[in-house]
Structure formats: C-alpha cells, structure tokens
Amino acid sequence: MVTAAEGNRAAQLGFKTGMVVQEIGWDEDTDDDLRADIEDAIDAEMLDEDSDDVIDVVVLWWRDGDGDLVDALMDAIGPLSDEGYLWVFTPKTGESGYVDPSEIAESAPTAGLTQTSNVKLGAWSGTRLVQPKTRAGKRA
C-alpha cells in the first residue's frame, strides 16, 4: 500500500488542474485537508452528488453502514467520462465506520470496475477503481 505524503496528496492521487471531480458521501467526518488539497489541485470546487456534468473523477467517501457499495458504485460511474475513475475513501482500520478492503475488492467487479491501487491517507484509506477498457479503447 502506498502512503500519500502530506501536502501533495491530491497530486499523488492523480488530481490535476481542470479536472471535473464529483464528491459523494461527504459528512462531518471527512478529511477536510484532503478535500482542500483536491480542490487546490483541480483549481475548482468539487461538484456535489446532484451534478449532471460529465465527470473525470468521483470521490466516494464510504463507511460501514452507508448502504450497498455495489449500488453506490453503479450510481457513481453513470456520469463518468470514458477515461474517468473513482477514489473510494474509507476510514482506516480501527476507526469508526471502517470498511474491510475485501468489501471493496468484491464490490468493484460486480459494478464493472477494476481495483488498481490503494493508499493510506491519515485516518482514511483510498482505493482507486477504473472502468475496464476493450481492445478498441472503449468501455467494456
């Protein structure tokens, strides 16, 4: 598992100026410093879950008890661009709302996604999920 260094976390997670980022699952327990890093990196505010824009990256804050992860992932990929991806942020081991990594690993393929990396982000962990591509470079 990779550790994203403080101060440059958003860049290490692949966020860049001009990206359209949608945030789902915000609550008072989310990492406000990470949120600010992401918004600084993209030079804009993240869109809320009611946005109907085409999205480059979805940030999904997910906790145990939030519902069915497969359903949440299916909803999240709807507005994604062909090259879009998701970061699922979950509380780390021992924190309230901890989600076992196996839940994400099992839910992702059911939602048509592939897990590519994991990072430690202080009190949160991040899992990057992408949409599989066909040989022609289009969504499967």
Secondary structure as UniProt FT lines:
FT   STRAND          2..3
FT   TURN            6..7
FT   HELIX           9..12
FT   TURN            13..14
FT   TURN            17..18
FT   STRAND          21..24
FT   TURN            28..29
FT   HELIX           32..42
FT   TURN            49..50
FT   STRAND          55..61
FT   TURN            64..65
FT   HELIX           69..77
FT   TURN            78..79
FT   STRAND          80..91
FT   TURN            93..94
FT   TURN            96..97
FT   HELIX           101..110
FT   TURN            111..112
FT   STRAND          114..121
FT   TURN            122..123
FT   STRAND          124..130
FT   TURN            135..136
//
